[in-house]
Amino acid sequence: MGVKPLADRVLVERIEDEEQKSVGGIIIPDTAKEKPQQGKVIAVGPGKMTDDGKRIAMEVKPGQKVLFGKYSGSDIKIDGKEMLIMREDDILGIID
């Protein structure tokens, strides 16, 4: 996949939930499903530059599972896969 995020950006692949069902057991169609708010980090940028020229290291690393907001990032398509590219600030937490 030849994509390297710049600065403090992170490339994330959404982790799809298993088939969503309502409380009554009705299967929800794809068009009505909410997009998952967790994903796997695929690539990270080198980090943000401060005003004095120092680079702030990234806290997330490739392979980690993360939580992010519902409307975080920008949807992109790479090699036929839907991915998100977002700033590290948009990541809410790391899943152990």
C-alpha positions in Angstrom: 0.0 0.0 0.0 2.3 3.0 -0.7 0.6 5.7 1.5 2.6 7.5 4.2 0.6 10.1 6.2 2.2 13.5 6.8 2.8 15.4 10.1 0.4 14.2 12.8 -2.0 12.3 10.5 -3.0 8.6 11.0 -4.3 6.1 8.4 -7.0 3.9 10.0 -8.9 0.9 8.6 -12.4 0.6 10.2 -13.1 -2.6 12.1 -16.5 -3.8 11.0 -18.9 -5.0 13.7 -20.5 -8.3 13.2 -23.9 -8.2 11.6 -25.9 -5.6 13.6 -29.3 -6.7 14.9 -32.0 -4.7 16.7 -33.1 -5.7 20.2 -36.0 -7.6 18.7 -33.6 -9.7 16.5 -34.3 -7.8 13.2 -31.2 -7.6 11.0 -30.4 -4.1 10.1 -29.6 -3.5 6.3 -26.2 -2.1 5.2 -27.8 1.2 4.3 -29.1 1.9 7.8 -26.0 0.7 9.7 -23.9 3.2 11.6 -20.2 3.2 10.6 -18.0 1.7 13.3 -16.1 4.0 15.6 -13.1 1.8 16.0 -10.3 0.8 13.7 -6.8 -0.5 13.2 -4.0 1.9 12.7 -2.3 1.1 9.3 0.3 3.9 9.1 1.3 7.0 11.1 3.1 10.2 10.1 6.3 11.3 11.7 4.6 13.7 14.2 3.7 17.4 14.5 6.3 20.1 14.3 6.3 22.8 16.9 7.0 26.5 16.2 10.6 26.1 17.4 11.3 23.2 14.9 11.0 20.3 17.3 9.0 17.2 16.3 6.4 15.8 18.8 6.4 12.0 18.6 3.2 10.1 17.8 1.5 8.2 20.6 -0.2 5.7 18.3 1.6 3.0 16.4 0.7 0.8 13.4 -1.3 -2.3 14.5 -3.0 -0.7 17.5 -6.8 -0.6 17.8 -8.2 2.8 18.4 -11.5 4.6 19.1 -12.4 7.8 17.2 -15.4 10.1 16.9 -18.4 9.4 14.6 -17.5 12.2 12.2 -13.7 12.1 12.5 -11.3 12.0 9.6 -11.8 11.9 5.9 -12.9 8.8 4.0 -10.5 7.7 1.3 -10.2 4.5 -0.9 -6.9 2.8 -1.2 -6.5 -0.5 -3.2 -10.3 -1.0 -3.1 -10.4 -0.7 0.7 -12.2 2.2 2.5 -9.9 3.9 5.0 -9.9 7.0 7.1 -7.1 9.5 7.4 -7.3 11.7 10.5 -5.2 13.8 12.9 -3.9 12.1 16.0 -6.0 14.6 18.0 -9.2 13.0 16.6 -8.3 9.6 18.2 -10.2 9.3 21.5 -8.3 6.2 22.9 -6.3 3.1 22.3 -7.9 -0.3 22.9 -5.8 -2.9 24.7 
